[in-house]
């Protein structure tokens, strides 16, 4: 799986790191929510290791949940602001 596998993992790594930052999480937060040690999260984000598919899946699930919670919170604030403005 040479270069193609490496390229895909690089894209996954960049995407997950970008999403982590968007939801305002630290590597520790990702580690805690996904059950993966923080050191492995850091090594992965910095391109030093490749995670197992299940580890990547766990990180994706944790970040997806965090993003959904953030959208819900923003939505609630927006609704409350609109109601208060009436």
N, CA, C and O of each residue as an XYZ file, in Angstrom:
344
protein
N       0.805     -1.195      0.000
C       0.000      0.000      0.000
C       0.849      1.260      0.000
O       0.268      2.317      0.246
N       2.031      1.274     -0.223
C       2.970      2.366     -0.341
C       2.454      3.778     -0.178
O       1.835      4.119      0.829
N       2.720      4.599     -1.189
C       2.430      6.031     -1.098
C       0.951      6.343     -0.938
O       0.592      7.242     -0.178
N       0.097      5.628     -1.630
C      -1.330      5.931     -1.553
C      -1.837      5.796     -0.117
O      -2.548      6.682      0.358
N      -1.496      4.721      0.582
C      -1.905      4.539      1.974
C      -1.380      5.645      2.868
O      -2.096      6.132      3.743
N      -0.134      6.046      2.654
C       0.474      7.111      3.439
C      -0.215      8.439      3.181
O      -0.467      9.203      4.113
N      -0.521      8.721      1.912
C      -1.178      9.965      1.555
C      -2.559     10.037      2.188
O      -2.942     11.074      2.730
N      -3.301      8.950      2.124
C      -4.628      8.927      2.727
C      -4.540      9.164      4.237
O      -5.344      9.913      4.791
N      -3.579      8.537      4.901
C      -3.442      8.708      6.348
C      -3.043     10.143      6.670
O      -3.463     10.685      7.693
N      -2.247     10.758      5.821
C      -1.862     12.159      6.046
C      -3.099     13.059      5.972
O      -3.251     13.981      6.774
N      -3.971     12.788      5.018
C      -5.203     13.572      4.900
C      -6.105     13.350      6.103
O      -6.704     14.294      6.617
N      -6.201     12.111      6.551
C      -7.011     11.801      7.735
C      -6.443     12.528      8.945
O      -7.186     13.129      9.721
N      -5.137     12.472      9.102
C      -4.446     13.125     10.228
C      -4.745     14.627     10.223
O      -5.109     15.187     11.257
N      -4.596     15.272      9.086
C      -4.842     16.712      8.979
C      -6.301     17.054      9.262
O      -6.596     18.026      9.958
N      -7.201     16.255      8.721
C      -8.632     16.498      8.924
C      -9.009     16.373     10.403
O      -9.722     17.220     10.940
N      -8.532     15.324     11.048
C      -8.872     15.118     12.455
C      -8.270     16.204     13.348
O      -8.906     16.655     14.301
N      -7.062     16.613     13.039
C      -6.440     17.683     13.829
C      -7.214     18.990     13.647
O      -7.442     19.719     14.612
N      -7.615     19.282     12.410
C      -8.382     20.499     12.137
C      -9.731     20.463     12.862
O     -10.155     21.461     13.445
N     -10.402     19.307     12.822
C     -11.693     19.168     13.506
C     -11.524     19.303     15.015
O     -12.351     19.923     15.684
N     -10.452     18.720     15.549
C     -10.186     18.834     16.993
C     -10.088     20.303     17.395
O     -10.660     20.721     18.402
N      -9.370     21.066     16.609
C      -9.191     22.488     16.913
C     -10.501     23.260     16.753
O     -10.786     24.173     17.527
N     -11.294     22.889     15.745
C     -12.583     23.560     15.531
C     -13.542     23.381     16.702
O     -14.286     24.300     17.046
N     -13.525     22.199     17.312
C     -14.421     21.976     18.447
C     -13.811     22.478     19.755
O     -14.437     22.407     20.812
N     -12.569     22.989     19.668
C     -11.937     23.573     20.848
C     -11.365     22.563     21.821
O     -11.248     22.833     23.017
N     -11.011     21.402     21.305
C     -10.467     20.355     22.165
C      -8.955     20.310     22.119
O      -8.334     20.645     21.110
N      -8.372     19.886     23.237
C      -6.942     19.608     23.303
C      -6.731     18.138     22.940
O      -7.688     17.373     22.821
N      -5.488     17.762     22.770
C      -5.190     16.346     22.529
C      -5.627     15.512     23.732
O      -6.060     14.371     23.572
N      -5.518     16.066     24.912
C      -5.967     15.367     26.116
C      -7.467     15.088     26.049
O      -7.909     13.994     26.400
N      -8.254     16.071     25.598
C      -9.699     15.888     25.477
C     -10.024     14.750     24.512
O     -10.889     13.918     24.785
N      -9.315     14.726     23.375
C      -9.522     13.655     22.390
C      -9.166     12.311     23.009
O      -9.901     11.334     22.860
N      -8.055     12.270     23.691
C      -7.610     11.020     24.309
C      -8.634     10.508     25.313
O      -8.985      9.329     25.315
N      -9.100     11.398     26.154
C     -10.068     11.022     27.186
C     -11.372     10.510     26.567
O     -11.916      9.499     27.013
N     -11.867     11.195     25.554
C     -13.148     10.828     24.946
C     -13.056      9.589     24.056
O     -14.047      8.886     23.860
N     -11.867      9.324     23.520
C     -11.724      8.193     22.594
C     -11.110      6.949     23.221
O     -11.119      5.875     22.619
N     -10.576      7.094     24.436
C      -9.961      5.946     25.100
C      -8.560      5.625     24.599
O      -8.057      4.521     24.807
N      -7.935      6.588     23.940
C      -6.574      6.414     23.414
C      -5.659      7.317     24.230
O      -6.032      8.446     24.547
N      -4.471      6.841     24.573
C      -3.600      7.682     25.407
C      -3.174      8.937     24.645
O      -3.014      8.910     23.425
N      -2.997     10.020     25.371
C      -2.674     11.310     24.783
C      -1.385     11.268     23.975
O      -1.264     11.937     22.949
N      -0.433     10.487     24.437
C       0.838     10.380     23.721
C       0.616      9.839     22.313
O       1.221     10.328     21.359
N      -0.250      8.830     22.176
C      -0.533      8.266     20.848
C      -1.243      9.286     19.968
O      -0.971      9.364     18.770
N      -2.157     10.077     20.554
C      -2.851     11.115     19.791
C      -1.813     12.118     19.274
O      -1.854     12.499     18.104
N      -0.901     12.539     20.122
C       0.136     13.492     19.738
C       1.052     12.913     18.662
O       1.329     13.570     17.659
N       1.511     11.707     18.868
C       2.395     11.068     17.885
C       1.700     10.925     16.536
O       2.321     11.124     15.492
N       0.425     10.585     16.554
C      -0.352     10.465     15.319
C      -0.473     11.817     14.622
O      -0.195     11.930     13.428
N      -0.887     12.839     15.363
C      -1.061     14.164     14.769
C       0.238     14.710     14.183
O       0.216     15.463     13.209
N       1.350     14.337     14.767
C       2.646     14.824     14.296
C       3.285     13.900     13.262
O       4.428     14.114     12.858
N       2.548     12.874     12.834
C       3.007     11.995     11.766
C       4.052     10.970     12.151
O       4.719     10.412     11.280
N       4.207     10.709     13.441
C       5.230      9.764     13.883
C       4.735      8.322     13.941
O       5.533      7.387     13.879
N       3.415      8.142     14.061
C       2.850      6.794     14.080
C       1.566      6.778     13.247
O       0.988      7.821     12.941
N       1.144      5.575     12.895
C      -0.140      5.366     12.248
C      -1.021      4.635     13.249
O      -0.610      3.620     13.812
N      -2.204      5.131     13.470
C      -3.125      4.486     14.402
C      -3.822      3.307     13.737
O      -3.916      3.225     12.513
N      -4.300      2.410     14.565
C      -5.112      1.298     14.072
C      -6.459      1.854     13.611
O      -6.903      2.882     14.122
N      -7.113      1.197     12.661
C      -8.412      1.679     12.174
C      -9.430      1.921     13.299
O     -10.185      2.892     13.247
N      -9.455      1.058     14.299
C     -10.404      1.228     15.404
C     -10.083      2.488     16.207
O     -10.993      3.167     16.682
N      -8.806      2.802     16.359
C      -8.425      4.024     17.076
C      -8.875      5.260     16.303
O      -9.378      6.215     16.895
N      -8.697      5.245     14.988
C      -9.143      6.364     14.158
C     -10.663      6.491     14.260
O     -11.194      7.597     14.357
N     -11.353      5.359     14.237
C     -12.812      5.353     14.362
C     -13.251      5.936     15.703
O     -14.215      6.700     15.759
N     -12.559      5.584     16.770
C     -12.889      6.105     18.105
C     -12.698      7.621     18.162
O     -13.515      8.327     18.754
N     -11.632      8.119     17.554
C     -11.392      9.560     17.523
C     -12.484     10.247     16.710
O     -13.016     11.279     17.119
N     -12.815      9.669     15.555
C     -13.875     10.246     14.710
C     -15.189     10.337     15.475
O     -15.865     11.365     15.438
N     -15.545      9.274     16.160
C     -16.801      9.265     16.924
C     -16.803     10.316     18.018
O     -17.800     11.012     18.213
N     -15.695     10.434     18.731
C     -15.596     11.418     19.813
C     -15.708     12.840     19.271
O     -16.408     13.672     19.848
N     -15.020     13.120     18.164
C     -15.061     14.459     17.582
C     -16.421     14.760     16.965
O     -16.899     15.893     17.026
N     -17.038     13.751     16.373
C     -18.377     13.934     15.808
C     -19.377     14.313     16.898
O     -20.202     15.208     16.717
N     -19.290     13.619     18.027
C     -20.173     13.915     19.156
C     -19.921     15.329     19.691
O     -20.863     16.066     19.983
N     -18.647     15.698     19.816
C     -18.296     17.036     20.310
C     -18.811     18.118     19.360
O     -19.317     19.149     19.804
N     -18.682     17.882     18.061
C     -19.154     18.855     17.077
C     -20.670     18.998     17.151
O     -21.193     20.111     17.092
N     -21.376     17.876     17.280
C     -22.843     17.913     17.372
C     -23.281     18.665     18.622
O     -24.234     19.443     18.571
N     -22.605     18.447     19.737
C     -22.935     19.145     20.977
C     -22.693     20.641     20.840
O     -23.455     21.455     21.363
N     -21.630     20.995     20.133
C     -21.313     22.415     19.942
C     -22.371     23.092     19.068
O     -22.789     24.215     19.352
N     -22.802     22.408     18.007
C     -23.839     22.954     17.132
C     -25.141     23.129     17.908
O     -25.825     24.141     17.755
N     -25.483     22.151     18.738
C     -26.695     22.233     19.549
C     -26.619     23.415     20.515
O     -27.597     24.141     20.693
N     -25.475     23.602     21.126
C     -25.302     24.717     22.067
C     -25.430     26.058     21.350
O     -26.085     26.972     21.851
N     -24.815     26.177     20.198
C     -24.897     27.428     19.429
C     -26.331     27.675     18.991
O     -26.810     28.809     19.022
N     -27.002     26.629     18.589
C     -28.397     26.730     18.154
C     -29.289     27.201     19.308
O     -30.178     28.030     19.115
N     -29.050     26.677     20.478
C     -29.831     27.064     21.662
C     -29.614     28.532     22.012
O     -30.558     29.248     22.349
N     -28.371     28.967     21.930
C     -28.045     30.357     22.217
C     -28.712     31.269     21.198
O     -29.260     32.309     21.561
N     -28.669     30.886     19.930
C     -29.290     31.688     18.867
C     -30.793     31.796     19.068
O     -31.368     32.872     18.903
N     -31.431     30.689     19.423
C     -32.869     30.689     19.653
C     -33.211     31.578     20.834
O     -34.149     32.371     20.759
N     -32.468     31.457     21.920
C     -32.706     32.279     23.107
C     -32.523     33.763     22.798
O     -33.272     34.598     23.306
N     -31.546     34.094     21.981
C     -31.300     35.479     21.592
C     -32.459     36.020     20.762
O     -32.891     37.157     20.954
N     -32.954     35.213     19.851
C     -34.091     35.645     19.020
C     -35.351     35.868     19.862
O     -36.090     36.829     19.648
N     -35.581     34.976     20.810
C     -36.756     35.099     21.678
C     -36.636     36.335     22.554
O     -37.613     37.061     22.737
N     -35.460     36.580     23.093
C     -35.235     37.748     23.969
C     -35.378     39.064     23.179
O     -35.765     40.087     23.744
N     -35.071     39.033     21.898
C     -35.134     40.241     21.084
C     -36.556     40.643     20.719
O     -36.782     41.764     20.263
N     -37.501     39.762     20.910
C     -38.891     40.063     20.529
C     -39.519     41.030     21.443
O     -40.683     41.387     21.261
